[in-house]
Amino acid sequence: MKKIYLDFAATSPVKPEVLKAMRPYFSEKFGNPSSVHYFGRQAKFVVEESRRIISQFLNCLPEEIIFTSGGTESDNLAIKGLINALILSFSLSHSSHSISSLENISGSVNRHAENDKFSRKPNNKFIPHIITSSFEHHAVLHTCRDLEKMGLAEVTYINPDRDGLIHVEDVKKAIKPNTALVSIMYVNNEIGTVQPIAEIAKIIHKFKIYFHTDAVQAVEYQNCEIRKLGVDMLSLSAHKFGGPKGVGILYLKKATPIHHQNIGGAQEFKLRAGTENVAAIVGMGKAIEILSEKRKTKNEKLLKLRNYFIDKVIKNIPDVRLNGLQKFRSPNNVNFSFKYIEGESILIHLDLAGVAASTGSACTSGSLEPSHVLLSIGLSEIDAHGSIRFTLGEATTKAEIDYTIKNLERIVKNLRKISPFTKK
């Protein structure tokens, strides 16, 4: 039986060149980057070299790259770290503590105290306001909801339109006097729609508001240069673009206030305690190098395959909906809703035919709840339950797409025959 993998948004295989670059740092060059001897210096050098490679890719300063365990930790550090730093700054500015005391408490080397518009509030309590979207990854949504529950922030959740796009004007309308942070994902992880990050940045920076974007699904296919995007913070994860699992970065613009979330060491500019995962960091640097060289040709190939996939399915299978606008969409993403049947049933039958796909984000696998992303763009719970996400990769072929479509036609037809929801 054929085995076809169409779930690259969940994870991607480690590239052979990446594995080769990583291998020596497991046992031969095993030093701790914090050690001052030869073995430590050897490890420190390759960590800093990867930092340089990634900063060059993002067009930022090396010291603005913070290594983390992946996208989820980066999102948490960005959102919680900023909000905690601003609250701490406000609290200390209304006490006898000095700004130098603040730096010692927060562990932050990136202070923005002089321009902190919140430190001069006349009242004794400051609750920052966050603007985000209702179809963010749960790493962002759950972090925001946690801050709400703890009374540390108030949050506005903006809905996308039916095409899966966030409108700049909706962000602007949501701004309040205490708005501290906007966090909008670059590419949606389920429906692949690309958001107008640079346009949003132009608006919110007029109000001196910090801007974070989750670019985990964007880095392989979109321009992530910081100067183009205009963001203050950006999250990415290596395993989405041929690197290893368990490593990512947070881009943190110099002078952006942040309060550490991991405590116990001075690593990563005192912002992320813990011994660096040297082998994984080396692998991520190598994966970024490869990505930089191949992105244009890869995008062109995937765009043709994706459009072919969409056109054939819509033509050959009745009562199917493409979720998210086709035009402003990642070149690897296809998300369909099939009326009258369950996505989980389609997924199981596809797996039996040797095709791996997804009903949504890998992080919500096993949940019986309909996708919050699909509900946010106006789908009913029934239609949201009938959705499947296919995500293509560099190795995907037209023959694999044809095989998938052929089996999808058969599976949908058979499931509708026995579905109680099918119109007779």
C-alpha positions in Angstrom: 0.0 0.0 0.0 1.1 3.5 -0.8 2.0 5.8 2.1 1.3 9.4 1.3 2.0 12.2 3.9 -0.1 15.3 3.5 0.2 16.7 7.0 3.3 18.9 6.7 1.6 21.7 8.8 1.7 19.3 11.8 5.4 18.5 11.3 8.0 17.8 8.6 10.8 15.2 8.4 14.3 16.3 9.5 16.3 17.0 6.3 19.4 14.7 5.8 21.7 17.7 5.8 20.2 18.9 9.0 20.7 15.5 10.7 24.3 15.4 9.5 25.0 18.8 10.9 23.4 17.9 14.3 25.0 14.5 14.8 28.5 15.6 16.2 26.8 17.6 19.0 25.2 14.6 20.6 28.4 12.8 21.7 31.6 14.1 20.0 31.2 17.8 20.7 29.0 17.6 23.7 30.1 20.7 25.7 27.8 22.9 27.7 27.7 26.4 26.1 28.0 28.0 29.6 31.3 26.3 30.4 34.4 28.4 29.9 36.7 25.5 28.8 37.4 24.3 25.3 34.4 22.0 25.1 32.1 24.7 26.3 33.5 27.3 23.9 33.1 24.9 21.0 29.4 24.5 21.8 29.0 28.3 22.4 30.5 29.0 19.0 28.0 26.9 17.1 25.0 28.3 19.1 26.1 31.8 18.2 26.7 30.8 14.6 23.1 29.5 14.4 21.9 32.7 16.0 23.7 34.7 13.3 22.3 32.6 10.5 18.7 33.0 11.8 19.2 36.8 12.4 20.4 37.1 8.8 17.4 35.3 7.5 15.0 37.6 9.5 17.2 40.7 8.8 17.6 41.5 12.5 20.3 41.7 15.1 21.7 38.4 16.5 21.1 39.5 20.0 17.4 39.8 19.1 17.1 36.0 18.7 16.1 34.1 21.8 16.2 30.3 21.5 13.2 28.4 23.0 11.7 24.9 22.9 9.4 25.8 20.0 6.5 28.0 18.9 4.3 27.4 22.0 7.0 28.5 24.4 7.9 31.5 22.1 4.2 32.6 22.1 4.0 32.3 25.9 7.2 34.2 26.4 6.2 37.0 24.1 2.7 37.5 25.5 3.2 36.7 29.2 6.6 38.2 29.2 5.5 41.5 27.8 2.4 41.9 30.0 4.3 40.9 33.1 7.1 43.4 32.4 4.6 46.2 31.8 2.7 45.5 35.0 5.9 45.3 36.9 7.2 48.5 35.4 4.0 50.3 36.3 4.0 48.8 39.8 7.6 49.8 40.5 7.1 53.3 39.1 4.5 53.9 41.7 6.7 52.6 44.5 10.1 53.5 46.0 11.9 51.0 43.7 14.2 52.3 41.0 14.3 51.2 37.4 17.6 49.4 38.2 15.6 47.4 40.7 13.1 46.6 38.0 15.9 45.2 35.8 17.1 43.0 38.6 13.6 41.6 39.3 12.6 41.1 35.7 15.8 39.6 34.5 15.3 41.7 31.3 18.1 43.3 29.4 15.7 44.8 27.0 14.0 47.7 28.8 11.7 50.4 27.3 11.1 52.3 30.6 11.7 55.8 29.2 8.9 55.4 26.6 6.6 53.2 28.6 3.3 55.1 28.3 1.8 53.0 31.1 4.3 54.0 33.8 2.8 57.4 34.2 -0.8 56.3 34.9 -2.3 58.3 37.8 -4.2 55.3 39.4 -2.5 52.6 41.4 -3.7 49.7 39.2 -2.9 49.0 35.6 -4.5 46.2 33.6 -3.1 46.0 30.0 -5.3 45.4 27.1 -4.5 42.8 24.4 -5.9 42.5 20.9 -5.8 39.2 19.2 -7.9 37.2 16.8 -10.4 34.5 17.6 -8.7 32.0 15.3 -5.2 32.1 16.7 -3.3 28.9 17.6 -4.2 27.8 21.1 -0.7 28.7 22.2 -1.8 32.3 21.9 -5.5 32.0 22.8 -4.9 29.9 25.9 -2.2 32.3 27.1 -4.4 35.3 26.7 -7.3 33.5 28.5 -5.0 32.6 31.3 -4.0 36.2 31.8 -7.7 37.2 31.7 -8.5 34.6 34.4 -5.7 35.8 36.6 -6.9 39.4 36.2 -3.7 40.5 34.6 -5.1 41.5 31.3 -8.3 42.3 29.4 -8.5 40.8 25.9 -10.4 41.7 22.7 -10.8 38.8 20.2 -11.3 40.0 16.6 -13.2 37.7 14.3 -11.9 37.1 10.7 -14.2 37.5 7.8 -15.8 34.5 6.0 -12.7 34.3 3.8 -10.4 33.9 6.9 -8.8 37.4 6.8 -8.4 39.9 9.6 -9.2 43.5 8.6 -6.8 46.2 9.6 -9.7 48.5 10.4 -11.1 46.0 12.9 -7.8 46.0 14.7 -7.8 49.8 14.8 -11.3 50.0 16.1 -10.4 47.6 19.0 -7.6 49.9 20.3 -8.2 51.3 23.8 -6.1 53.8 25.9 -4.6 50.8 27.8 -3.9 48.6 24.7 -0.4 47.2 25.2 -0.1 44.4 22.7 -1.5 43.1 19.5 -0.9 39.5 18.6 -2.1 38.3 15.1 -0.8 35.2 13.4 1.0 35.6 10.1 -0.5 32.4 8.5 -3.4 30.5 10.0 -2.4 27.0 10.9 -5.7 25.4 9.8 -6.9 27.2 6.8 -3.6 28.8 5.6 -4.9 32.3 5.1 -2.1 35.0 5.1 -2.8 38.0 7.2 -1.8 41.7 6.4 0.9 41.9 9.1 2.8 44.8 7.7 -0.3 46.9 7.3 -1.5 46.1 10.8 2.0 47.1 12.1 1.8 50.5 10.4 -1.5 51.3 12.2 -0.7 50.1 15.7 2.8 51.6 15.9 1.2 55.0 15.6 -0.3 54.3 19.0 3.0 52.9 20.4 1.6 49.5 20.9 3.7 46.3 20.8 3.1 43.8 18.0 3.7 40.0 18.1 3.0 37.6 15.3 3.0 33.8 15.4 4.9 33.0 12.2 5.2 29.2 12.8 3.3 28.4 9.6 4.7 31.3 7.6 8.4 31.0 7.8 8.7 28.4 5.1 6.6 30.2 2.5 6.3 33.9 3.3 8.8 36.8 3.6 9.6 37.0 7.3 12.1 39.9 7.2 11.5 42.0 10.3 11.9 45.3 8.5 9.2 44.3 6.0 6.8 43.1 8.7 7.4 45.8 11.3 6.8 43.5 14.3 8.3 43.7 17.8 8.1 39.9 18.4 7.9 36.9 16.1 7.7 33.2 16.9 8.9 30.3 14.8 9.4 26.5 15.3 12.1 24.4 13.6 10.2 21.2 13.0 7.8 23.0 10.5 10.6 23.5 8.0 12.8 20.5 8.1 14.5 21.1 11.5 14.2 19.0 14.6 11.3 19.1 17.1 11.7 20.8 20.4 13.5 24.0 19.3 12.3 27.4 18.1 13.0 31.1 18.5 11.4 34.3 19.7 12.5 37.3 17.8 12.5 40.1 20.3 13.1 43.6 19.1 15.8 45.5 21.0 14.2 47.7 23.7 11.0 45.6 23.9 10.2 45.0 27.6 10.1 41.4 28.6 10.0 39.5 31.9 11.5 36.0 31.9 9.3 32.9 32.3 12.0 30.4 32.9 14.1 31.1 36.0 17.4 29.4 37.1 20.2 30.6 34.9 21.6 33.5 32.8 21.2 31.8 29.4 19.7 33.6 26.4 20.4 37.1 27.7 18.8 36.2 31.1 15.5 35.8 29.4 15.3 32.0 29.1 17.0 30.0 31.8 18.2 26.4 31.0 21.1 24.8 29.1 20.7 25.4 25.4 19.8 22.4 23.2 23.0 22.7 21.1 22.3 19.9 18.6 18.8 21.2 17.9 19.9 24.8 17.6 22.6 23.7 15.1 19.9 21.8 13.2 17.6 24.8 13.1 20.3 27.0 11.7 21.1 24.5 9.0 17.4 24.1 8.1 17.1 27.9 7.8 20.1 27.9 5.4 18.5 25.3 3.2 15.1 27.1 3.4 16.7 30.4 2.2 18.2 28.7 -0.9 15.1 26.7 -2.0 12.0 28.8 -1.0 11.2 30.4 -4.3 11.2 27.3 -6.5 9.5 25.3 -3.7 6.7 27.8 -3.5 6.1 27.8 -7.2 5.9 24.0 -7.3 3.5 23.8 -4.3 1.3 26.6 -5.6 0.6 24.7 -8.8 0.0 21.4 -7.0 -2.3 23.1 -4.4 -4.4 24.9 -7.1 -4.7 21.6 -9.1 -5.8 19.8 -5.9 -8.4 22.4 -5.1 -9.8 22.6 -8.7 -10.1 18.8 -9.0 -11.8 18.3 -5.7 -14.4 21.1 -6.2 -15.1 19.8 -9.8 -15.4 16.1 -8.9 -17.0 16.1 -5.5 -20.4 17.8 -4.9 -21.3 19.8 -1.7 -17.7 20.7 -0.8 -16.4 24.0 0.4 -12.9 25.4 0.4 -12.3 27.0 3.8 -10.4 30.3 3.5 -9.7 32.4 0.5 -7.7 30.7 -2.3 -5.8 33.9 -3.3 -4.4 35.0 0.1 -3.3 31.5 1.2 -0.2 29.6 2.0 0.9 27.6 -1.1 0.9 24.3 0.8 -2.5 24.5 2.5 -5.9 23.0 1.4 -8.8 22.9 3.8 -12.2 21.4 2.7 -15.6 20.9 4.4 -17.6 18.0 3.1 -21.3 18.3 3.8 -23.3 15.5 5.6 -20.3 13.5 6.9 -17.7 13.7 9.7 -14.2 14.7 9.0 -12.9 12.1 11.5 -14.5 9.3 9.4 -12.9 10.7 6.2 -9.6 10.8 8.0 -9.8 7.2 9.2 -10.7 5.9 5.7 -7.9 8.0 4.1 -5.5 6.5 6.6 -6.6 3.0 5.6 -5.9 4.0 2.0 -2.4 5.1 3.0 -3.0 8.9 3.0 -2.1 11.0 6.1 -4.1 14.2 6.6 -5.6 16.1 9.5 -8.9 17.5 10.8 -7.1 20.6 12.0 -4.2 21.6 14.2 -2.1 18.7 15.5 -2.2 20.3 19.0 -6.0 19.7 19.2 -5.9 16.1 17.9 -8.3 13.9 19.8 -10.6 16.8 20.7 -14.3 16.2 20.0 -15.0 20.0 19.7 -15.4 21.5 16.3 -12.5 23.7 15.1 -12.6 27.1 16.7 -11.0 28.4 13.5 -13.8 27.2 11.3 -16.5 28.4 13.7 -14.8 31.9 13.7 -15.2 32.2 9.9 -18.9 31.4 10.1 -19.2 27.6 9.6 -21.9 25.8 11.5 -20.8 23.1 14.0 -22.0 20.4 11.6 -20.0 21.8 8.7 -17.0 22.4 10.9 -17.0 18.7 11.9 -16.9 17.7 8.2 -13.6 19.4 7.5 -10.2 18.0 6.5 -6.8 19.8 6.2 -4.3 18.7 3.6 -0.9 20.3 3.7 1.7 19.7 1.0 5.5 19.5 1.3 8.6 19.6 -0.8 8.4 15.9 -1.7 4.7 15.9 -2.6 4.0 14.8 -6.2 1.1 15.2 -8.7 0.7 11.4 -8.7 0.2 11.5 -4.9 -2.4 14.2 -5.3 -4.2 12.2 -8.0 -4.2 9.1 -5.8 -5.6 11.1 -2.8 -8.3 12.7 -4.9 -9.4 9.3 -6.3 -9.7 7.8 -2.8 -11.3 11.0 -1.4 -14.1 10.7 -4.1 -14.7 7.1 -3.2 -14.6 7.7 0.6 -16.9 10.7 0.5 -19.4 8.9 -1.8 -19.5 5.8 0.4 -19.8 7.8 3.7 -22.7 9.9 2.3 -24.6 6.8 1.4 -24.8 5.7 5.0 -25.0 9.2 6.6 -28.3 10.1 8.2 -27.7 13.7 7.3 -27.4 13.2 3.5 -30.4 14.6 1.5 -32.2 11.6 0.0 
